[in-house]
Amino acid sequence: KARLLLLPMLLLLVSCCAVATMVLPVAVMLPLSTDLPPSMVSIVIALSMDYCLFMLVRFNENKAAGMGIEQNVGTVLMQTGRTVALSGFLIAVAYSGSVLLPEENLRNAGIAFTVGTLTVVLVHITVLPSLLLLFGDCLTSPLP
């Protein structure tokens, strides 16, 4: 299903834009290191690809089992979406632990990484199911 692989690229773009928007207020309030943007992009790419492919694999498995599109997306969201949300929450908790560090750059980076991680999770548990509901049949059906 090569057309289905367009979704990770689209969601990566949406995630990058959303994270940049959400981290901007943090950057205005706190001094951030110049090393932060490349690190943030690396984290966004890793999380976005991981979460998207994880959910799409489950979507394909359910589709192959003959599940309808609405039931399939609901099942993916309830099962895999919960796993993605928990994973992202735990990563955000780990990043937020850096606020206890004495180094200002690490504290501020931890805050930015926490906001970025939660934003990526939010994008993937809202935008991806919406796109699958809208275009799932089109992206998974055989070409005429």
N, C-alpha and C positions, 0 to 999 in steps of 0.2 A: 504494500500500500504506500507507494512513493508519495502520492499526493498528501497523505496524512502527515508526512514529515515536513510539510510547509508550516504546520502549527508550531513546532518548537522554535523555528526562526521568528515567526510572528510574535510569539509570546516572549521571546528574548528581547525583541525590540520594545514591546509594551512594558516589560519589566524594567528595562534600562531607563525608559522615560519616566515611569512611575517612581522608581527609586531616586532618580535625579530630582524629581519634584518634591519628594518627601524629605530628602536629606538637605535640600536647600535651606530650610529654616534652621537646621542644626548648624550648617556652615555659616550662616549669618550670625548666630548667637555665640558660637564657639570657634576658637582658632583651630583649624584643621591642618594637618601636615600635608605637604605636597605629595607624599607617598600614598595618600588615601585614595585618590581617584582610580589609579590603576589597580589597587587592591580591591576596591569596591567593585569595579568592573569584573575582576576575576571571580569574586564571590557571586555576583549576580549571574554570570555565565554558568558557573558550576551548579548553583541551586536551580536556576531556571531549566537547564537541560535535564538535570536529574529528576526534578518533580514532573516536568512535562512528559518525558519518556516513560516514567513510572506509571503515570496515569493513562498514557496512550497504549501501553502494553496491555493493561487491564481492559481498556476499551476494546482493543482488538480481540482479546480472548473471549470477552462476552459476546462480541459481534459474531465470532466464529461459532459460538455455541447457539446462535440463532435468537439472541435476545433483541427485542425491539429497541429503537434508538432512545426513547424516553426512559424506559426501564434501565437500559444500559448506562446512560449518563447518571441516573439516580443511584444505581449500584456503585458505579465508579466513585461518585462523589461521597457517598456514605462510607464506603470501605477504604478506598485508596486516598480520598480527600482527607479523611480523618488521620491517616498515617502521615500524609504530607504536612498537615497542620501541626501534629504533635512533634514531628521532626524539626520543623521550622521553629516552633516554640522552644524546644530544647536548645537549638543552636543559638537562638536569640538570648536565652537565659545565660548561656555560656559567654556570649559576647558582652552582655550587660554586667557580668562579673568583673569586667575590667574597670568599672567605675571605682572599684576599691583600690586600684593601683595608685601609687604616688606620682607616677609620670603623667603629666597633663596630656601629651600627645596620645598615649595609650588609652586614657580615659575617654577622650573625645572621639577617637577612632572606634572604641567599643560602642559608644552611643550611636554613632553613624552606622556601624555594622548591624546593630540591633534593629534600628529603623529600617535599614535596607533588607534585612532578612525577613522581617514581618511583612514588608511590602511585597516581596516576591511571593511569599506564601499566599497573601491576599489575592494577588493577581491570578495565581494558579488555581485557587479554589473558587474563583468567581468567573474569570474571563474564559478559561479553558472549557468548563462545562457549557457555558453559553455558546461558544463557537462550535462545540460538538453537537449541541442541539440544533443549531442553525445549519451547519454544513456537514455534519457527520455522515449522512447518507451519500452526499455528493462526493466527499473525500474518500469513501471506502467502496463505492460501487465500481464495478468494472467499466472501463471505457467502452463506448459503443463501437 
